[in-house]
Amino acid sequence: MKKIISVVIILAMAMGAFAQEKKIPQRLELAEIEVNDGQENLEVFNMPKDGANHYYLSVGHLGIGTDIVQVQVDPIYELFIPLGETVADAIETLKEIKGMYKTARRSTMEIPGCLALAFPNDNIETVKVTYRKILLSNMLEFSVEREGFVRATYVNKIEFSSLLSSVKFYHKIHKNEP
């Protein structure tokens, strides 16, 4: 009987030691849109840290290749774009990005972003947003250059507009949220 009680006490102490580990970050979703026939998600989420809100846009997983050909080989890393610390800031940043659809073909802008595993981190790098008009489609290319290769993903205007509308609707429903 003493052996059983000793084992239970040791297991309880071991479980208490594991409980002291750092919390896993949480992605609190505001809006999500399926893109590329449901293969990818375009998402706006809040990731609170140290008592402050941090809103991000996830444009999904990036392909690898050149400016012309992209091959989807990395289903793990996502590209995150910081949007601000309030929902209003997030909406303004999304509107600024959406404004790229009204520019001339191949117009570009540079914004900060982070290519990371599951959650954004502090490794901010420059993301190039380029307006592309191919046949009848209006798309934004979000790209990062790494080791001589271009890693990119594309978002249609309709999908991006739908995401922005969803975030605006979320803001109307949650007026008390900063």
Sequence and secondary structure as in RCSB ss.txt:
>XXXX:A:sequence
MKKIISVVIILAMAMGAFAQEKKIPQRLELAEIEVNDGQENLEVFNMPKDGANHYYLSVGHLGIGTDIVQVQVDP
IYELFIPLGETVADAIETLKEIKGMYKTARRSTMEIPGCLALAFPNDNIETVKVTYRKILLSNMLEFSVEREGFV
RATYVNKIEFSSLLSSVKFYHKIHKNEP
>XXXX:A:secstr
 HHHHHHHHHHHHHHHHHTTS      EEEEEEEETTTTEEEEEEE  BTTB  EEEEEEE EEE SS EE   S
SEEEEEEEESSHHHHHHHHHHHHGGGGS TT EEEEEEEEEESS  S  EEEEEEEEEETTEEEEEEEEEETTEE
EEEEEEHHHHHHHHHHHHHHHHHTTT  
